[in-house]
């Protein structure tokens, strides 16, 4: 220790005698390499820190269609249905379910967003949402009690097949109508629907006749004068006045309840009727506006007279006081649905499965549109860039007002 101190002092004295300034100890924290050593190679000086470089400019990605893959729209958290729910909160976002069939009437699968184009009021729209995944159904079944009893008995035997056409994720409400509308059951799962259908089979019946009319222009007992037959020897023959059938009111009641169901379900109205309308408070135009503004599709099973070839052409003739003919094709065509006219029990049962299959397995397109008054009707046309295919989509819609 003493020898080391002596050596340091000697070095200081020699440096002063030679005029050199003794080396200063390095400042604290300064990075200086060790002195050269005979046993260790010289250490390089540390490189100065690199100057910070600016991050690369952000490039906004090109807009793409939000395409939900198969399986993405099933009823699970975080699915494509949830994404669609977020999009539909914007009142300017339009959802268009589309059914595509080939020339044989079979559903066409495997189409993508590039195969479709959508026009609103003849102007092409940019598709921003697309999925081909099936959706669970919220279905309102509307059963006509005003059809003849012989036809209604046949329909009642098909009700178990109707229950079997729905899946475990579907919910179904049941309505009946004749001269009034009755809601038989709230929207329920398939198990609850079975109970309601069993109860309906036991109690409900079809039309057996009308109110007898013995005189007047509807009677068939000969000419009348002041309420008395012109020929006293001719006995009046009772005839039957056509009863009211409030088809429009029934569809409206079911549509209003459907409008309150979960917005990401496929909303369909399933009518089993001959399509005759007489005596409703609501008009066809009023009911159609509700259907189009709430994105409800009408499917129908035409029974009774509606299933007879040529019946539809005859019923297009409207006689004052005698009601309207078959309205089912008008409702179905305007909302993107279909009518299946079936006569036999087996054909009706098969039609149930076809309806639910088509309603559930549709392509779903979405686009954002301009904001206008909610009363302004807008036309929609969906085109497919493939020959020989039939497109089923609603003809147009009424925008909802904000907050609805």
Beta strands, then each sheet from edge to edge (+ up, - down):
strand 1: 66-68
strand 2: 93-101
strand 3: 116-120
strand 4: 123-125
strand 5: 127-131
strand 6: 137-144
strand 7: 171-177
strand 8: 181-188
strand 9: 212-213
strand 10: 224-225
strand 11: 228-229
strand 12: 239-240
strand 13: 266-273
strand 14: 297-302
strand 15: 339-341
strand 16: 363-368
strand 17: 377-384
strand 18: 390-392
strand 19: 396-398
sheet 1: 1+ 5+ 16- 2+ 18-
sheet 2: 4+ 3- 17+ 19-
sheet 3: 8+ 7- 6- 13- 14- 15-
sheet 4: 9+ 12-
sheet 5: 10+ 11-
end
